Amino acid sequence: MPKNLIIGVVQQPNSLNWKKNFKQAILSINKFSHKKVDVVCFQEAFLSGYHPEVITYYFDEIDWYLERVKEHAYKKKTCVVIPTLNKIGKHCYSAVYVFNSDHGDSVIYKKGLTPSEKLVLKPKSSRRKFKVNGSELGVLICREMEDKPYSYFKKDKMPDLVLWPSYWGWQYKSKWGPIKFSDGKKDKCHQLISKIKKPLVQINMCSTFGKKPNSIDKFGKSVFVNSDNKKIGVGAYGKEDHILVHFDGKKLREVESLN
């Protein structure tokens, strides 16, 4: 049976400064460990940053940082979910690394790529669920939330809760609902939760690179939705945030910012 979980959501700027990202990961794990958090979650491509330029980098450094994050997760006895772009052989993937001393580590790969991502990233199938404290957590990465409801989970074997690490451009006035705020079309993310009826924890970046040189654009916020498809909380728009999300095994019960 699923048990109570406390999930720590780290909402940070998109950055290509790997050393800075690594230090932020360690600081965030420490911050949440004082709150006895069961699992700490980071946004899509957090460690590497999300930008076409990154695929030209020397990825052995990313592997070194991942190993240090794993060691720290084990030391703090906290499950850590940290996404990054990474190279394996000749191919570059968007991956989510799960460091979980209680149930074993795993790597979840992004399969549903955008047309532009297909130019630089390779899709890959993988197991999509892992266990923490009796609950089974599923992972959908960014635009995979817009794929068909049972593309990644079998209908009769759904996770208890869905984590959604993202690079997702919510506008300040964007609302969670059946219609997209920006273009008036049906929102496939909202449709997916209507279909699968599982709680959703989005882990989104708060800002990214601007169109002008050396500029930064406010980009988004994290969103937390219950199995009845009603939003119960959001992260700070365009700002760094550390958020506690309380899950009772069936529903999200409380969302609170530590900032």
C-alpha positions as CSV (number, residue, x, y, z in Angstrom):
1,M,0.0,0.0,0.0
2,P,1.2,3.5,-0.8
3,K,2.4,5.5,2.3
4,N,2.8,9.1,3.1
5,L,5.6,10.9,1.2
6,I,7.2,14.3,1.4
7,I,8.5,15.4,-1.9
8,G,11.0,18.2,-2.3
9,V,10.8,20.2,-5.5
10,V,13.8,22.3,-6.6
11,Q,12.8,25.1,-9.0
12,Q,15.9,26.8,-10.4
13,P,17.2,28.7,-13.5
14,N,18.3,26.8,-16.6
15,S,22.1,27.0,-16.5
16,L,25.1,25.6,-18.4
17,N,27.4,26.2,-15.5
18,W,27.9,22.6,-14.4
19,K,29.9,23.4,-11.3
20,K,27.2,25.9,-10.1
21,N,24.4,23.4,-10.8
22,F,26.2,20.6,-8.9
23,K,26.7,22.9,-5.9
24,Q,23.0,23.9,-6.0
25,A,22.1,20.2,-6.1
26,I,24.1,19.5,-2.9
27,L,22.7,22.6,-1.2
28,S,19.1,21.6,-2.1
29,I,19.5,18.1,-0.9
30,N,20.9,19.4,2.4
31,K,18.0,21.9,2.8
32,F,15.4,19.3,2.3
33,S,17.1,16.6,4.4
34,H,16.4,18.9,7.4
35,K,12.7,18.6,6.6
36,K,12.9,14.8,6.5
37,V,12.0,14.7,2.8
38,D,11.7,11.3,1.2
39,V,12.6,12.3,-2.4
40,V,14.2,15.4,-3.8
41,C,13.3,16.2,-7.5
42,F,15.0,18.5,-10.0
43,Q,13.8,20.0,-13.3
44,E,14.6,18.6,-16.8
45,A,18.3,18.6,-17.7
46,F,19.1,20.4,-14.4
47,L,22.7,19.2,-14.1
48,S,23.8,19.9,-17.7
49,G,21.5,22.7,-18.5
50,Y,19.2,22.7,-21.6
51,H,20.7,24.2,-24.7
52,P,21.9,22.8,-28.1
53,E,25.4,24.0,-27.3
54,V,25.7,21.5,-24.4
55,I,26.1,18.5,-26.7
56,T,29.6,19.8,-27.8
57,Y,30.8,19.5,-24.1
58,Y,33.0,16.9,-22.6
59,F,30.5,14.7,-20.7
60,D,32.9,12.8,-18.4
61,E,32.6,15.8,-16.1
62,I,28.8,15.2,-15.9
63,D,29.4,11.5,-15.0
64,W,31.7,12.7,-12.2
65,Y,29.1,15.1,-10.8
66,L,26.4,12.4,-11.0
67,E,28.6,10.1,-8.9
68,R,29.1,12.8,-6.3
69,V,25.3,13.5,-6.1
70,K,24.7,9.8,-5.7
71,E,27.2,9.6,-2.8
72,H,25.5,12.5,-1.1
73,A,22.0,11.1,-1.6
74,Y,23.1,7.8,0.0
75,K,24.8,9.8,2.9
76,K,21.6,11.7,3.6
77,K,19.4,8.6,3.1
78,T,17.3,10.6,0.6
79,C,16.1,9.4,-2.8
80,V,17.3,12.0,-5.4
81,V,15.8,12.4,-8.9
82,I,18.2,14.5,-11.0
83,P,17.8,14.9,-14.8
84,T,20.6,15.8,-17.1
85,L,21.6,15.6,-20.8
86,N,24.3,12.9,-21.1
87,K,26.3,11.2,-23.8
88,I,26.5,7.4,-24.0
89,G,28.8,6.4,-26.7
90,K,28.1,8.5,-29.8
91,H,24.6,9.5,-28.8
92,C,23.2,12.2,-26.5
93,Y,20.1,11.5,-24.4
94,S,17.9,13.4,-22.0
95,A,17.9,11.2,-18.9
96,V,16.5,11.2,-15.4
97,Y,18.9,9.6,-12.8
98,V,17.2,8.1,-9.7
99,F,19.6,7.5,-6.8
100,N,17.7,5.4,-4.3
101,S,19.6,3.4,-1.7
102,D,16.5,1.6,-0.4
103,H,15.2,0.2,-3.8
104,G,18.1,0.5,-6.2
105,D,19.2,3.2,-8.7
106,S,17.7,3.6,-12.2
107,V,17.9,5.7,-15.3
108,I,14.8,6.9,-17.1
109,Y,15.3,8.1,-20.7
110,K,13.2,10.6,-22.6
111,K,11.5,9.0,-25.6
112,G,9.0,11.6,-26.7
113,L,11.1,14.3,-28.3
114,T,10.2,17.5,-30.0
115,P,11.2,17.9,-33.7
116,S,14.1,20.2,-32.8
117,E,15.3,17.8,-30.0
118,K,15.4,14.9,-32.6
119,L,18.2,16.8,-34.3
120,V,20.5,16.5,-31.3
121,L,19.0,13.9,-29.0
122,K,18.3,10.2,-29.4
123,P,15.0,8.7,-28.0
124,K,15.3,5.6,-25.8
125,S,12.8,3.3,-24.1
126,S,13.2,2.5,-20.4
127,R,11.3,1.6,-17.3
128,R,9.3,4.6,-16.1
129,K,8.6,3.8,-12.4
130,F,10.5,3.5,-9.1
131,K,9.5,3.0,-5.5
132,V,9.9,5.3,-2.5
133,N,8.6,4.4,1.0
134,G,5.9,2.1,-0.4
135,S,4.7,4.5,-3.1
136,E,5.3,3.9,-6.8
137,L,6.3,7.1,-8.7
138,G,6.2,7.4,-12.4
139,V,8.1,9.9,-14.6
140,L,7.1,11.8,-17.7
141,I,9.7,14.2,-19.1
142,C,8.5,17.5,-20.5
143,R,6.4,17.2,-23.7
144,E,5.8,13.5,-23.0
145,M,2.8,14.8,-21.0
146,E,1.2,15.6,-24.3
147,D,1.4,12.1,-25.6
148,K,-1.4,9.6,-25.4
149,P,-2.3,8.6,-21.8
150,Y,-1.0,5.1,-21.9
151,S,2.1,5.7,-24.0
152,Y,4.5,5.1,-21.0
153,F,2.4,3.3,-18.3
154,K,0.0,0.4,-18.8
155,K,-3.6,1.1,-17.9
156,D,-3.7,-1.6,-15.3
157,K,-0.3,-0.8,-13.8
158,M,-0.3,3.0,-13.3
159,P,2.0,4.6,-10.7
160,D,0.5,6.2,-7.6
161,L,1.9,9.6,-8.5
162,V,3.4,11.2,-11.7
163,L,6.6,13.3,-11.5
164,W,7.0,15.8,-14.4
165,P,10.5,17.3,-14.8
166,S,10.1,20.0,-17.3
167,Y,11.3,22.9,-19.5
168,W,7.8,24.3,-19.7
169,G,7.0,27.9,-20.6
170,W,4.1,28.8,-18.4
171,Q,3.1,32.5,-18.7
172,Y,2.5,34.5,-15.6
173,K,-1.3,34.3,-16.1
174,S,-1.3,30.8,-17.4
175,K,-3.9,28.6,-15.7
176,W,-4.2,24.8,-15.3
177,G,-7.3,23.9,-17.2
178,P,-8.8,22.2,-20.3
179,I,-7.9,25.1,-22.6
180,K,-4.5,26.5,-23.2
181,F,-4.2,30.1,-22.0
182,S,-1.9,31.1,-24.9
183,D,-3.7,29.8,-28.0
184,G,-7.1,28.6,-26.9
185,K,-6.5,25.0,-28.0
186,K,-7.2,22.0,-25.8
187,D,-4.5,21.3,-23.2
188,K,-3.2,17.8,-23.7
189,C,-1.6,17.8,-20.2
190,H,-4.9,18.5,-18.6
191,Q,-6.5,15.9,-20.7
192,L,-3.9,13.3,-19.7
193,I,-4.6,13.8,-15.9
194,S,-8.4,13.7,-16.7
195,K,-7.8,10.2,-18.2
196,I,-5.3,8.6,-15.8
197,K,-6.7,10.2,-12.6
198,K,-3.3,10.4,-10.8
199,P,-1.7,13.3,-8.9
200,L,0.9,15.3,-10.7
201,V,4.0,17.0,-9.4
202,Q,5.7,19.2,-12.0
203,I,9.3,20.2,-11.4
204,N,9.9,23.2,-13.7
205,M,12.7,25.7,-14.3
206,C,11.9,29.3,-13.4
207,S,14.0,31.1,-16.0
208,T,16.1,30.4,-19.1
209,F,18.4,32.2,-21.6
210,G,16.8,35.2,-23.3
211,K,16.8,36.0,-27.0
212,K,19.2,38.9,-26.5
213,P,22.9,38.2,-25.5
214,N,23.5,37.7,-21.8
215,S,19.7,38.2,-21.0
216,I,17.5,36.0,-18.9
217,D,13.8,35.4,-19.5
218,K,11.4,34.5,-16.7
219,F,10.0,31.3,-18.0
220,G,7.7,29.4,-15.7
221,K,6.6,27.8,-12.4
222,S,6.1,24.3,-11.1
223,V,2.4,23.1,-10.8
224,F,0.9,20.6,-8.5
225,V,-2.4,18.9,-9.4
226,N,-4.5,16.3,-7.7
227,S,-6.1,13.1,-9.1
228,D,-9.4,15.1,-9.6
229,N,-7.4,17.3,-11.9
230,K,-7.7,20.3,-9.6
231,K,-4.6,22.4,-9.0
232,I,-3.6,22.7,-5.3
233,G,-0.5,24.8,-5.6
234,V,2.3,26.4,-7.8
235,G,5.9,27.4,-7.4
236,A,6.9,31.1,-7.5
237,Y,6.7,32.4,-11.1
238,G,10.1,33.2,-12.5
239,K,11.9,32.8,-9.2
240,E,14.0,30.2,-7.5
241,D,12.0,28.1,-5.1
242,H,12.2,25.1,-2.9
243,I,8.8,23.5,-2.3
244,L,7.5,20.8,0.0
245,V,4.7,18.6,-1.4
246,H,2.9,16.3,0.9
247,F,1.4,13.1,-0.5
248,D,-0.8,10.7,1.6
249,G,-0.6,7.8,-0.8
250,K,-3.7,8.8,-2.8
251,K,-3.8,12.6,-2.9
252,L,-1.6,15.6,-2.6
253,R,-2.5,17.2,0.8
254,E,-0.3,20.3,1.1
255,V,2.1,22.4,-0.8
256,E,4.4,24.9,1.0
257,S,7.4,27.0,-0.1
258,L,10.6,27.0,2.0
259,N,11.7,30.3,0.5
